Amino acid sequence: MNSMRKLLLLALFVLCVERYFRNYQVEEPGLSDWFNPRKRPDVIATTDWRAPVIWEGTFNRQALWSRYRERNLTVGLAVFAVGRTVDQYLELFLRSANKHFMVGYRVVFYVMMKDPYGMPDLQPDPLRTFQVLTIEEDSWWHNRDLVRMTSLGEHIVSHIQDEVDFLFSMTVEQVFQGDFGVETLGTSVAQLHAWWYFRDTENAPYERRPRSAACIPFGQGDFFYDGELVGGTPLQVLNLIEDYLKGVTHDTKNGLNSTYESHLNKYFFLHKPARLLSPEYSWDAAFLPPPQVRSVKVLRLTRGAL
């Protein structure tokens, strides 16, 4: 089956499962019960659309713990690893995630890889399981973001939607440094780009070509979001994937090749995220953290650094 037909079929699958999710709403704790933006006057802690931006010091994880434990949550974390990234990064990623990601909650780690024999021999902690999801190689293999998101969408439709309440997708070139907890949970979760957060978004690398589906016109744009991490309910992640695939199809027909990150930013420009993660949740190891970054939860590794 050629890849473009596969994209269109996935979009149809999305429309079918949306009916299943339509009446499913994840009840979230009241914001004032656990979040206090006034404790971080040095940063943007609330967006113009009143979504929380999660910084160290703004949240009360214990208040969230008592609420979420009652729901007996399961959280999924999908990671994509192919080629040399398997040997370089996968074991470190999984070991650190096993230690720091959603401690005390049920977690399913979805490891998307071409060769399941490359899976590190790791023993998950209690409440945690590993699932290896085999990726099929096709003519789009050179575009890893497209392969990653297409495969993730297919697995959400086939089984992940029935297995977890919330789902995160991350690239493998990262290592958890501190607790990545329930303060990050929301119906849709976007990661602020560590470099561009501290710079003028007028110069951010949005797609500006009007013919592209990912175009954000000059003078517009809220934040620049990082493609290394995205999350939310399975439905919301699926909606993002569907929009991305439609955008890729549109741009391909018009002879354009916009990046995944451009389509991601267009999606969140139109569909504002319910929760934003500060640069503390994906800090680039190549840069010294500024005073605003008090506690690095996830460190983004420079490729080839290991």
Backbone as CSV, one residue per row, in Angstrom:
resi,resn,N_x,N_y,N_z,CA_x,CA_y,CA_z,C_x,C_y,C_z
1,MET,0.851,-1.186,0.000,0.000,0.000,0.000,0.888,1.238,0.000
2,ASN,0.684,2.163,-0.963,1.566,3.318,-0.963,1.229,4.246,0.201
3,SER,2.222,5.090,0.542,2.133,5.861,1.776,1.026,6.891,1.768
4,MET,0.793,7.546,0.607,-0.238,8.576,0.588,-1.621,7.977,0.803
5,ARG,-1.861,6.801,0.233,-3.143,6.140,0.464,-3.273,5.766,1.935
6,LYS,-2.149,5.371,2.528,-2.143,5.007,3.940,-2.541,6.200,4.810
7,LEU,-2.049,7.383,4.448,-2.395,8.582,5.196,-3.891,8.858,5.141
8,LEU,-4.453,8.718,3.961,-5.881,8.987,3.803,-6.724,7.968,4.555
9,LEU,-6.309,6.712,4.537,-7.044,5.698,5.283,-6.993,5.963,6.780
10,LEU,-5.833,6.441,7.246,-5.733,6.760,8.661,-6.699,7.879,9.029
11,ALA,-6.825,8.878,8.153,-7.763,9.969,8.414,-9.192,9.439,8.532
12,LEU,-9.536,8.449,7.702,-10.866,7.847,7.792,-11.044,7.092,9.102
13,PHE,-9.986,6.390,9.533,-10.038,5.695,10.816,-10.306,6.686,11.939
14,VAL,-9.659,7.855,11.852,-9.838,8.874,12.888,-11.297,9.292,12.982
15,LEU,-11.909,9.521,11.836,-13.311,9.938,11.831,-14.201,8.881,12.461
16,CYS,-13.858,7.623,12.252,-14.660,6.543,12.831,-14.549,6.503,14.345
17,VAL,-13.329,6.661,14.870,-13.172,6.526,16.319,-13.589,7.790,17.056
18,GLU,-13.707,8.919,16.359,-14.133,10.134,17.039,-15.517,9.958,17.658
19,ARG,-16.359,9.200,16.998,-17.695,8.954,17.549,-17.603,8.213,18.881
20,TYR,-16.606,7.312,18.960,-16.415,6.568,20.202,-16.029,7.506,21.344
21,PHE,-15.186,8.517,21.026,-14.667,9.403,22.045,-15.566,10.596,22.345
22,ARG,-16.554,10.846,21.528,-17.268,12.111,21.583,-17.824,12.425,22.967
23,ASN,-18.305,11.417,23.644,-18.895,11.646,24.966,-17.919,11.390,26.099
24,TYR,-16.657,11.153,25.735,-15.652,10.871,26.764,-14.874,12.139,27.072
25,GLN,-15.045,12.683,28.230,-14.319,13.862,28.651,-13.547,13.530,29.923
26,VAL,-12.262,13.811,29.897,-11.447,13.581,31.082,-11.680,14.722,32.061
27,GLU,-12.163,14.391,33.237,-12.431,15.409,34.247,-11.124,15.806,34.904
28,GLU,-10.791,17.090,34.807,-9.544,17.581,35.374,-9.819,18.350,36.657
29,PRO,-8.859,18.339,37.599,-9.030,19.115,38.830,-9.129,20.596,38.526
30,GLY,-9.832,21.325,39.385,-9.923,22.766,39.217,-8.546,23.404,39.285
31,LEU,-8.262,24.351,38.411,-6.930,24.927,38.296,-6.470,25.569,39.604
32,SER,-7.372,26.279,40.268,-6.999,26.988,41.498,-6.674,26.035,42.636
33,ASP,-7.054,24.768,42.507,-6.783,23.784,43.553,-5.320,23.357,43.594
34,TRP,-4.605,23.550,42.481,-3.231,23.035,42.434,-2.229,23.949,41.743
35,PHE,-2.698,25.029,41.104,-1.825,25.862,40.284,-1.879,27.306,40.751
36,ASN,-0.697,27.914,40.965,-0.635,29.305,41.403,0.421,30.048,40.582
37,PRO,-0.006,30.744,39.525,0.962,31.434,38.661,1.671,32.587,39.344
38,ARG,1.095,33.126,40.419,1.709,34.268,41.095,3.034,33.913,41.761
39,LYS,3.283,32.633,41.936,4.544,32.219,42.556,5.734,32.314,41.599
40,ARG,5.448,32.555,40.312,6.521,32.717,39.345,6.312,33.992,38.519
41,PRO,6.495,35.149,39.142,6.302,36.405,38.410,7.389,36.672,37.373
42,ASP,8.457,35.877,37.391,9.577,36.088,36.475,9.355,35.459,35.107
43,VAL,8.245,34.716,34.941,7.990,34.027,33.678,6.517,34.167,33.292
44,ILE,6.206,33.799,32.057,4.805,33.704,31.634,4.257,32.398,32.185
45,ALA,3.327,32.477,33.111,2.785,31.278,33.749,1.343,31.004,33.354
46,THR,0.709,31.953,32.662,-0.653,31.768,32.162,-0.746,32.412,30.783
47,THR,-1.369,31.710,29.848,-1.491,32.234,28.488,-2.663,33.203,28.378
48,ASP,-2.758,33.850,27.223,-3.881,34.750,26.970,-5.211,34.011,26.991
49,TRP,-5.195,32.703,26.705,-6.434,31.921,26.744,-6.578,31.160,28.068
50,ARG,-5.799,31.595,29.083,-5.911,31.129,30.469,-5.501,29.667,30.662
51,ALA,-4.621,29.206,29.830,-4.050,27.867,30.032,-2.810,27.995,30.908
52,PRO,-2.592,27.045,31.808,-1.405,27.113,32.664,-0.128,26.758,31.907
53,VAL,0.937,27.478,32.225,2.278,27.124,31.748,3.021,26.570,32.952
54,ILE,3.408,25.318,32.873,3.918,24.607,34.043,5.403,24.882,34.257
55,TRP,5.692,25.633,35.318,7.053,25.911,35.764,7.227,25.365,37.183
56,GLU,8.453,25.062,37.541,8.742,24.680,38.925,8.282,25.797,39.849
57,GLY,7.525,25.429,40.884,7.027,26.399,41.848,5.587,26.805,41.635
58,THR,5.019,26.503,40.453,3.641,26.928,40.181,2.607,25.887,40.566
59,PHE,3.024,24.655,40.798,2.048,23.582,40.982,2.222,22.864,42.323
60,ASN,1.104,22.298,42.778,1.081,21.490,43.992,0.789,20.056,43.573
61,ARG,1.837,19.260,43.455,1.671,17.890,42.960,0.884,17.035,43.940
62,GLN,0.974,17.325,45.233,0.249,16.541,46.227,-1.260,16.724,46.071
63,ALA,-1.693,17.940,45.766,-3.124,18.177,45.541,-3.610,17.405,44.323
64,LEU,-2.774,17.333,43.296,-3.128,16.556,42.106,-3.115,15.064,42.407
65,TRP,-2.177,14.643,43.217,-2.051,13.222,43.559,-3.337,12.690,44.163
66,SER,-3.886,13.408,45.141,-5.093,12.930,45.821,-6.270,12.830,44.848
67,ARG,-6.302,13.714,43.853,-7.415,13.697,42.898,-7.236,12.598,41.843
68,TYR,-6.039,12.509,41.294,-5.823,11.562,40.213,-5.728,10.110,40.707
69,ARG,-5.275,9.904,41.923,-5.195,8.534,42.444,-6.568,7.895,42.534
70,GLU,-7.587,8.710,42.785,-8.951,8.191,42.852,-9.406,7.631,41.512
71,ARG,-8.850,8.158,40.436,-9.278,7.744,39.101,-8.518,6.531,38.582
72,ASN,-7.467,6.130,39.290,-6.714,4.944,38.890,-6.209,5.079,37.446
73,LEU,-5.533,6.173,37.184,-5.108,6.523,35.840,-4.066,5.578,35.259
74,THR,-4.065,5.495,33.938,-2.977,4.877,33.195,-2.498,5.897,32.167
75,VAL,-1.194,6.095,32.124,-0.597,7.067,31.214,0.333,6.338,30.248
76,GLY,0.254,6.679,28.974,1.121,6.088,27.969,2.234,7.041,27.569
77,LEU,3.388,6.472,27.270,4.512,7.247,26.745,5.063,6.506,25.530
78,ALA,4.913,7.118,24.362,5.381,6.508,23.119,6.709,7.138,22.724
79,VAL,7.677,6.297,22.376,8.979,6.784,21.936,9.349,6.074,20.640
80,PHE,9.941,6.834,19.732,10.290,6.332,18.406,11.806,6.235,18.311
81,ALA,12.325,5.041,17.964,13.775,4.841,17.879,14.096,3.948,16.690
82,VAL,14.883,4.457,15.768,15.312,3.664,14.616,16.787,3.958,14.345
83,GLY,17.424,3.048,13.596,18.805,3.260,13.191,19.743,3.370,14.379
84,ARG,20.662,4.313,14.299,21.675,4.456,15.342,21.114,4.978,16.654
85,THR,19.923,5.598,16.607,19.361,6.117,17.852,19.020,4.996,18.830
86,VAL,18.791,3.789,18.309,18.491,2.655,19.190,19.674,2.383,20.097
87,ASP,20.856,2.253,19.519,22.057,1.950,20.300,22.512,3.145,21.126
88,GLN,22.347,4.352,20.587,22.863,5.538,21.267,21.997,6.016,22.422
89,TYR,20.683,5.972,22.255,19.819,6.688,23.188,18.732,5.857,23.874
90,LEU,18.278,4.766,23.276,17.052,4.124,23.743,17.155,3.626,25.178
91,GLU,18.221,2.932,25.512,18.320,2.396,26.876,18.356,3.511,27.909
92,LEU,19.111,4.569,27.641,19.181,5.696,28.571,17.810,6.351,28.725
93,PHE,17.103,6.521,27.607,15.769,7.114,27.665,14.842,6.267,28.535
94,LEU,14.799,4.972,28.279,13.865,4.104,28.997,14.224,3.972,30.474
95,ARG,15.507,3.873,30.778,15.909,3.784,32.188,15.507,5.046,32.947
96,SER,15.744,6.185,32.357,15.410,7.438,33.044,13.897,7.644,33.122
97,ALA,13.171,7.251,32.070,11.709,7.369,32.096,11.112,6.426,33.133
98,ASN,11.658,5.235,33.233,11.186,4.261,34.211,11.340,4.796,35.636
99,LYS,12.348,5.625,35.820,12.633,6.176,37.153,11.822,7.438,37.455
100,HIS,11.596,8.289,36.435,11.057,9.621,36.709,9.677,9.904,36.133
101,PHE,9.207,9.132,35.164,7.958,9.465,34.488,6.749,8.921,35.248
102,MET,5.883,9.806,35.715,4.606,9.455,36.365,4.790,8.420,37.478
103,VAL,5.690,8.724,38.385,5.969,7.823,39.499,4.705,7.601,40.333
104,GLY,4.391,6.333,40.615,3.222,5.980,41.420,1.965,5.713,40.615
105,TYR,2.030,5.869,39.294,0.870,5.637,38.433,1.180,4.507,37.448
106,ARG,0.120,3.912,36.923,0.308,2.890,35.889,0.785,3.556,34.609
107,VAL,1.820,2.981,34.022,2.410,3.549,32.804,2.631,2.436,31.794
108,VAL,2.304,2.722,30.540,2.648,1.828,29.438,3.645,2.565,28.548
109,PHE,4.845,2.002,28.405,5.848,2.557,27.505,5.708,1.872,26.146
110,TYR,5.351,2.655,25.139,5.220,2.136,23.778,6.511,2.457,23.019
111,VAL,7.280,1.426,22.696,8.559,1.611,22.022,8.370,1.278,20.545
112,MET,8.373,2.313,19.703,8.176,2.120,18.270,9.542,1.973,17.599
113,MET,9.787,0.806,17.015,11.093,0.532,16.420,10.958,-0.464,15.276
114,LYS,11.932,-0.461,14.388,11.900,-1.329,13.221,12.230,-2.772,13.581
115,ASP,13.227,-2.948,14.445,13.697,-4.283,14.813,13.464,-4.525,16.295
116,PRO,12.474,-5.344,16.667,12.185,-5.565,18.093,13.324,-6.217,18.849
117,TYR,14.254,-6.844,18.130,15.397,-7.466,18.801,16.370,-6.422,19.343
118,GLY,16.205,-5.187,18.934,17.047,-4.122,19.452,16.561,-3.553,20.777
119,MET,15.446,-4.059,21.286,14.905,-3.576,22.547,15.856,-3.937,23.698
120,PRO,16.269,-2.935,24.499,17.155,-3.217,25.639,16.505,-4.180,26.625
121,ASP,17.321,-4.967,27.279,16.835,-5.933,28.270,16.648,-5.220,29.597
122,LEU,15.476,-4.630,29.773,15.178,-3.852,30.969,14.004,-4.458,31.716
123,GLN,14.054,-4.335,33.022,12.961,-4.825,33.856,12.158,-3.623,34.335
124,PRO,10.923,-3.472,33.887,10.151,-2.302,34.329,9.810,-2.374,35.805
125,ASP,9.688,-1.203,36.421,9.269,-1.133,37.817,7.809,-1.560,37.937
126,PRO,7.352,-1.857,39.160,5.935,-2.192,39.345,5.034,-1.094,38.784
127,LEU,3.883,-1.473,38.282,2.884,-0.606,37.641,3.287,-0.185,36.235
128,ARG,4.434,-0.687,35.716,4.918,-0.252,34.420,5.105,-1.433,33.484
129,THR,4.771,-1.223,32.231,4.954,-2.268,31.225,5.571,-1.665,29.968
130,PHE,6.283,-2.515,29.223,6.843,-2.131,27.935,6.081,-2.852,26.828
131,GLN,5.738,-2.112,25.781,5.187,-2.713,24.570,6.053,-2.288,23.390
132,VAL,6.523,-3.249,22.614,7.299,-2.943,21.422,6.353,-2.932,20.224
133,LEU,6.317,-1.812,19.510,5.454,-1.647,18.343,6.348,-1.594,17.100
134,THR,6.251,-2.604,16.269,7.121,-2.701,15.104,6.707,-1.711,14.017
135,ILE,7.688,-0.986,13.497,7.473,-0.013,12.432,7.819,-0.656,11.099
136,GLU,6.903,-0.559,10.138,7.168,-1.093,8.809,7.859,-0.029,7.952
137,GLU,8.901,-0.448,7.241,9.618,0.467,6.361,8.842,0.639,5.057
138,ASP,8.768,1.873,4.567,8.127,2.125,3.274,8.834,3.282,2.595
139,SER,8.235,3.786,1.526,8.895,4.798,0.710,9.069,6.127,1.440
140,TRP,8.388,6.311,2.587,8.517,7.555,3.342,9.506,7.425,4.486
141,TRP,10.322,6.374,4.490,11.197,6.100,5.631,12.178,7.242,5.891
142,HIS,12.519,8.007,4.834,13.455,9.115,5.015,12.846,10.223,5.875
143,ASN,11.516,10.298,5.957,10.839,11.304,6.770,10.408,10.642,8.080
144,ARG,11.276,10.699,9.056,11.028,9.964,10.297,9.834,10.507,11.064
145,ASP,9.620,11.815,11.013,8.463,12.379,11.709,7.164,11.854,11.109
146,LEU,7.113,11.743,9.787,5.917,11.231,9.128,5.685,9.768,9.490
147,VAL,6.738,8.968,9.479,6.620,7.556,9.851,6.189,7.430,11.311
148,ARG,6.813,8.226,12.172,6.510,8.173,13.612,5.051,8.505,13.885
149,MET,4.550,9.601,13.320,3.199,10.021,13.632,2.154,9.142,12.951
150,THR,2.447,8.680,11.737,1.519,7.766,11.071,1.374,6.484,11.872
151,SER,2.505,5.926,12.289,2.473,4.683,13.061,1.766,4.878,14.396
152,LEU,2.055,5.986,15.071,1.407,6.249,16.353,-0.101,6.364,16.170
153,GLY,-0.550,7.052,15.127,-1.986,7.177,14.872,-2.643,5.832,14.664
154,GLU,-1.986,4.962,13.911,-2.539,3.629,13.667,-2.668,2.840,14.964
155,HIS,-1.674,2.958,15.830,-1.719,2.211,17.095,-2.723,2.809,18.081
156,ILE,-2.911,4.131,18.040,-3.963,4.725,18.874,-5.313,4.152,18.484
157,VAL,-5.561,4.076,17.182,-6.841,3.566,16.694,-7.017,2.095,17.051
158,SER,-5.955,1.285,16.891,-6.095,-0.160,17.040,-6.121,-0.631,18.487
159,HIS,-5.411,0.075,19.404,-5.410,-0.443,20.783,-5.096,0.598,21.857
160,ILE,-4.262,1.614,21.567,-3.846,2.527,22.632,-5.030,3.266,23.232
161,GLN,-6.018,3.611,22.412,-7.194,4.333,22.906,-7.905,3.582,24.031
162,ASP,-7.787,2.261,24.039,-8.450,1.442,25.060,-7.551,1.151,26.261
163,GLU,-6.292,1.592,26.204,-5.319,1.183,27.221,-4.892,2.309,28.157
164,VAL,-4.988,3.563,27.705,-4.486,4.664,28.529,-5.484,5.813,28.563
165,ASP,-5.387,6.626,29.629,-6.220,7.824,29.766,-5.551,9.043,29.140
166,PHE,-4.223,9.103,29.256,-3.434,10.178,28.663,-2.264,9.553,27.922
167,LEU,-1.779,10.286,26.912,-0.702,9.754,26.081,0.290,10.860,25.748
168,PHE,1.580,10.547,25.906,2.637,11.446,25.477,3.439,10.767,24.373
169,SER,3.932,11.572,23.452,4.832,11.087,22.409,6.118,11.904,22.488
170,MET,7.256,11.212,22.550,8.538,11.897,22.664,9.547,11.285,21.701
171,THR,10.526,12.097,21.310,11.651,11.565,20.553,12.641,10.955,21.536
172,VAL,13.503,10.088,21.043,14.337,9.274,21.921,15.588,9.990,22.411
173,GLU,15.971,11.102,21.759,17.224,11.770,22.117,17.034,12.668,23.339
174,GLN,16.460,12.122,24.399,16.198,12.866,25.619,16.434,11.960,26.823
175,VAL,16.696,12.585,27.956,16.872,11.827,29.188,16.158,12.578,30.316
176,PHE,15.389,11.836,31.104,14.679,12.419,32.239,15.666,12.688,33.374
177,GLN,15.575,13.912,33.925,16.467,14.331,35.011,15.746,14.459,36.346
178,GLY,14.441,14.660,36.290,13.650,14.839,37.496,12.237,14.354,37.257
179,ASP,11.412,14.442,38.290,10.061,13.898,38.194,9.235,14.623,37.139
180,PHE,8.666,13.831,36.266,7.746,14.306,35.223,6.389,13.779,35.646
181,GLY,5.631,14.620,36.356,4.457,14.124,37.052,3.134,14.566,36.480
182,VAL,2.090,14.398,37.297,0.716,14.626,36.837,0.392,16.095,36.604
183,GLU,1.293,16.994,36.998,1.087,18.404,36.664,1.093,18.628,35.151
184,THR,1.641,17.680,34.404,1.727,17.806,32.947,0.495,17.288,32.223
185,LEU,-0.434,16.664,32.937,-1.587,16.047,32.285,-2.625,17.093,31.886
186,GLY,-3.167,16.922,30.697,-4.217,17.799,30.210,-4.815,17.213,28.952
187,THR,-5.951,17.757,28.516,-6.586,17.211,27.321,-5.695,17.372,26.096
188,SER,-4.960,18.500,26.019,-3.951,18.675,24.969,-2.760,19.392,25.590
189,VAL,-1.568,18.876,25.322,-0.356,19.355,25.987,0.687,19.705,24.934
190,ALA,1.213,20.931,25.022,2.246,21.387,24.096,3.507,21.740,24.874
191,GLN,4.647,21.512,24.245,5.935,21.812,24.845,6.509,23.094,24.258
192,LEU,6.803,24.075,25.110,7.432,25.306,24.639,8.874,25.025,24.225
193,HIS,9.274,25.613,23.118,10.626,25.403,22.616,11.625,26.140,23.507
194,ALA,12.634,25.435,24.011,13.565,26.010,24.978,14.331,27.203,24.414
195,TRP,14.718,27.145,23.157,15.474,28.231,22.547,14.582,29.421,22.240
196,TRP,13.446,29.178,21.607,12.611,30.273,21.124,11.761,30.907,22.211
197,TYR,11.580,30.247,23.343,10.797,30.873,24.409,11.437,32.182,24.861
198,PHE,12.749,32.231,24.882,13.456,33.407,25.379,13.807,34.398,24.278
199,ARG,13.182,34.235,23.106,13.450,35.128,21.987,12.153,35.643,21.374
200,ASP,12.279,36.618,20.522,11.119,37.243,19.887,10.494,36.263,18.897
201,THR,9.219,35.931,19.104,8.568,34.974,18.214,8.361,35.534,16.808
202,GLU,8.556,36.832,16.634,8.485,37.399,15.284,9.507,36.730,14.365
203,ASN,10.619,36.307,14.958,11.683,35.679,14.176,11.647,34.156,14.243
204,ALA,10.634,33.596,14.893,10.547,32.137,15.021,10.365,31.487,13.652
205,PRO,10.863,30.280,13.494,10.825,29.625,12.170,9.470,29.011,11.825
206,TYR,8.401,29.801,11.931,7.104,29.346,11.453,7.150,29.183,9.934
207,GLU,6.271,28.349,9.422,6.090,28.259,7.978,5.329,29.502,7.530
208,ARG,5.913,30.287,6.629,5.293,31.540,6.208,4.776,31.497,4.768
209,ARG,5.055,30.439,4.026,4.604,30.382,2.636,3.086,30.190,2.585
210,PRO,2.367,31.106,1.959,0.895,31.045,1.962,0.325,29.771,1.359
211,ARG,1.059,29.138,0.447,0.540,27.929,-0.204,0.618,26.705,0.691
212,SER,1.335,26.800,1.791,1.483,25.653,2.686,0.325,25.571,3.678
213,ALA,-0.109,24.355,3.980,-1.146,24.148,5.000,-0.650,24.540,6.381
214,ALA,0.672,24.611,6.557,1.250,24.942,7.856,1.487,26.436,8.034
215,CYS,1.072,27.236,7.071,1.390,28.669,7.090,0.749,29.391,8.273
216,ILE,1.569,30.146,8.996,1.115,31.119,9.987,1.549,32.477,9.461
217,PRO,0.635,33.371,9.128,0.991,34.648,8.496,1.955,35.473,9.352
218,PHE,2.737,36.300,8.713,3.646,37.199,9.417,2.864,38.055,10.407
219,GLY,3.465,38.245,11.573,2.819,39.029,12.611,1.907,38.233,13.511
220,GLN,1.748,36.941,13.220,0.889,36.087,14.034,1.705,34.931,14.620
221,GLY,1.142,34.333,15.681,1.820,33.240,16.369,1.890,33.529,17.854
222,ASP,1.537,32.558,18.676,1.516,32.747,20.127,2.875,32.427,20.748
223,PHE,3.247,31.161,20.641,4.533,30.669,21.102,5.097,29.793,19.983
224,PHE,6.379,29.450,20.088,6.911,28.443,19.179,7.029,27.146,19.968
225,TYR,6.340,26.110,19.475,6.271,24.839,20.181,7.303,23.848,19.640
226,ASP,7.758,23.002,20.533,8.803,22.026,20.231,8.176,20.707,19.790
227,GLY,8.666,20.151,18.695,8.132,18.890,18.192,8.655,17.665,18.914
228,GLU,9.533,17.859,19.907,10.111,16.719,20.621,9.118,16.053,21.561
229,LEU,8.062,16.776,21.942,7.104,16.244,22.917,5.722,16.786,22.617
230,VAL,4.734,15.912,22.674,3.333,16.319,22.569,2.517,15.343,23.406
231,GLY,1.388,15.808,23.912,0.592,14.918,24.754,-0.859,15.333,24.821
232,GLY,-1.599,14.572,25.627,-3.016,14.835,25.820,-3.791,13.542,25.927
233,THR,-5.098,13.619,25.763,-5.887,12.396,25.689,-5.590,11.724,24.344
234,PRO,-5.821,10.409,24.231,-5.600,9.764,22.935,-6.354,10.438,21.791
235,LEU,-7.576,10.915,22.048,-8.347,11.594,21.006,-7.642,12.849,20.526
236,GLN,-7.156,13.652,21.455,-6.519,14.903,21.071,-5.211,14.666,20.322
237,VAL,-4.452,13.685,20.741,-3.232,13.352,20.005,-3.590,12.868,18.602
238,LEU,-4.653,12.088,18.510,-5.109,11.595,17.212,-5.569,12.740,16.318
239,ASN,-6.261,13.724,16.895,-6.692,14.881,16.117,-5.496,15.643,15.550
240,LEU,-4.470,15.805,16.365,-3.265,16.477,15.899,-2.627,15.710,14.743
241,ILE,-2.540,14.384,14.891,-1.949,13.557,13.841,-2.753,13.672,12.554
242,GLU,-4.075,13.643,12.686,-4.923,13.753,11.504,-4.669,15.077,10.781
243,ASP,-4.595,16.177,11.524,-4.341,17.477,10.913,-2.965,17.507,10.242
244,TYR,-1.990,16.940,10.911,-0.640,16.880,10.346,-0.625,16.104,9.037
245,LEU,-1.288,14.946,9.004,-1.302,14.129,7.792,-2.048,14.825,6.653
246,LYS,-3.130,15.502,6.988,-3.846,16.274,5.965,-2.950,17.383,5.422
247,GLY,-2.198,18.026,6.325,-1.296,19.085,5.899,-0.191,18.573,5.001
248,VAL,0.378,17.415,5.352,1.426,16.811,4.532,0.886,16.475,3.140
249,THR,-0.314,15.902,3.110,-0.927,15.549,1.824,-1.138,16.797,0.972
250,HIS,-1.666,17.865,1.585,-1.898,19.122,0.873,-0.584,19.686,0.327
251,ASP,0.441,19.730,1.173,1.709,20.330,0.749,2.405,19.494,-0.320
252,THR,2.304,18.174,-0.206,2.922,17.307,-1.207,2.310,17.548,-2.578
253,LYS,0.989,17.689,-2.613,0.313,17.962,-3.887,0.737,19.301,-4.475
254,ASN,1.162,20.236,-3.612,1.562,21.563,-4.064,3.078,21.709,-4.193
255,GLY,3.771,20.573,-4.126,5.221,20.594,-4.298,5.979,21.225,-3.150
256,LEU,5.390,21.211,-1.951,6.016,21.809,-0.769,6.420,20.716,0.215
257,ASN,7.378,21.036,1.049,7.868,20.067,2.031,8.059,20.769,3.366
258,SER,6.963,21.039,4.061,7.029,21.701,5.359,7.363,20.690,6.444
259,THR,8.016,21.152,7.489,8.447,20.260,8.562,7.276,19.873,9.473
260,TYR,7.465,18.785,10.194,6.485,18.371,11.197,6.276,19.475,12.222
261,GLU,7.372,20.118,12.651,7.263,21.157,13.660,6.443,22.344,13.159
262,SER,6.525,22.636,11.862,5.706,23.711,11.294,4.232,23.364,11.361
263,HIS,3.886,22.130,11.017,2.485,21.700,11.080,2.000,21.648,12.527
264,LEU,2.874,21.230,13.433,2.525,21.207,14.854,2.194,22.611,15.345
265,ASN,3.023,23.581,14.973,2.776,24.947,15.410,1.498,25.512,14.807
266,LYS,1.211,25.157,13.565,-0.048,25.613,12.968,-1.242,25.008,13.711
267,TYR,-1.132,23.743,14.062,-2.232,23.079,14.772,-2.519,23.776,16.103
268,PHE,-1.457,24.048,16.882,-1.666,24.667,18.185,-2.002,26.158,18.072
269,PHE,-1.688,26.767,16.938,-2.123,28.140,16.687,-3.647,28.185,16.514
270,LEU,-4.185,27.162,15.852,-5.632,27.097,15.613,-6.383,26.440,16.763
271,HIS,-5.761,25.471,17.403,-6.383,24.711,18.494,-5.512,24.881,19.741
272,LYS,-5.827,25.890,20.514,-4.955,26.253,21.637,-4.800,25.087,22.629
273,PRO,-3.573,24.779,23.018,-3.373,23.685,23.977,-3.930,24.031,25.349
274,ALA,-4.403,23.003,26.053,-4.973,23.190,27.387,-3.893,23.330,28.449
275,ARG,-2.709,22.826,28.148,-1.587,22.903,29.087,-0.294,23.065,28.308
276,LEU,0.565,23.967,28.788,1.847,24.195,28.154,2.955,23.833,29.139
277,LEU,3.944,23.136,28.661,5.084,22.777,29.494,6.216,23.755,29.246
278,SER,6.758,24.272,30.315,7.843,25.238,30.218,9.098,24.579,29.657
279,PRO,10.108,25.376,29.281,11.357,24.790,28.793,12.043,23.857,29.783
280,GLU,11.614,23.869,31.048,12.181,22.939,32.028,11.913,21.482,31.654
281,TYR,10.899,21.247,30.836,10.518,19.875,30.477,11.169,19.398,29.173
282,SER,11.999,20.243,28.567,12.746,19.811,27.387,13.886,20.798,27.149
283,TRP,14.817,20.831,28.102,15.913,21.780,27.986,17.029,21.198,27.129
284,ASP,17.579,22.030,26.246,18.639,21.605,25.339,19.968,21.555,26.080
285,ALA,20.616,20.393,26.047,21.873,20.196,26.774,22.994,21.076,26.259
286,ALA,22.829,21.628,25.066,23.888,22.461,24.488,23.951,23.852,25.116
287,PHE,22.936,24.223,25.919,22.870,25.575,26.467,22.821,25.548,27.993
288,LEU,23.458,26.544,28.586,23.401,26.706,30.035,22.030,27.250,30.412
289,PRO,21.326,26.629,31.357,19.984,27.118,31.710,20.041,28.526,32.311
290,PRO,19.119,29.410,31.924,19.029,30.747,32.535,18.395,30.642,33.920
291,PRO,18.390,31.722,34.700,17.829,31.676,36.062,16.363,31.240,36.105
292,GLN,15.603,31.519,35.030,14.184,31.143,35.025,13.987,29.630,35.034
293,VAL,14.946,28.898,34.516,14.857,27.432,34.467,15.457,26.886,35.762
294,ARG,14.601,26.676,36.746,15.054,26.286,38.080,15.298,24.794,38.223
295,SER,14.546,23.996,37.482,14.628,22.539,37.651,14.397,21.861,36.307
296,VAL,15.457,21.336,35.706,15.338,20.663,34.417,14.758,19.265,34.635
297,LYS,13.591,19.027,34.084,12.937,17.714,34.208,13.417,16.748,33.127
298,VAL,13.567,17.272,31.904,14.012,16.453,30.783,15.111,17.213,30.047
299,LEU,16.198,16.510,29.769,17.328,17.105,29.070,17.347,16.569,27.643
300,ARG,17.338,17.494,26.715,17.374,17.129,25.291,18.836,17.010,24.868
301,LEU,19.213,15.836,24.384,20.612,15.560,24.069,20.948,15.977,22.642
302,THR,22.166,16.451,22.467,22.647,16.759,21.130,23.014,15.463,20.439
303,ARG,22.538,15.282,19.212,22.808,14.044,18.497,24.293,13.832,18.333
304,GLY,24.720,12.615,18.653,26.130,12.275,18.544,26.904,12.600,19.818
305,ALA,26.184,13.133,20.851,26.870,13.530,22.076,27.300,12.340,22.919
306,LEU,26.624,11.216,22.749,26.952,10.051,23.585,28.049,9.217,22.954
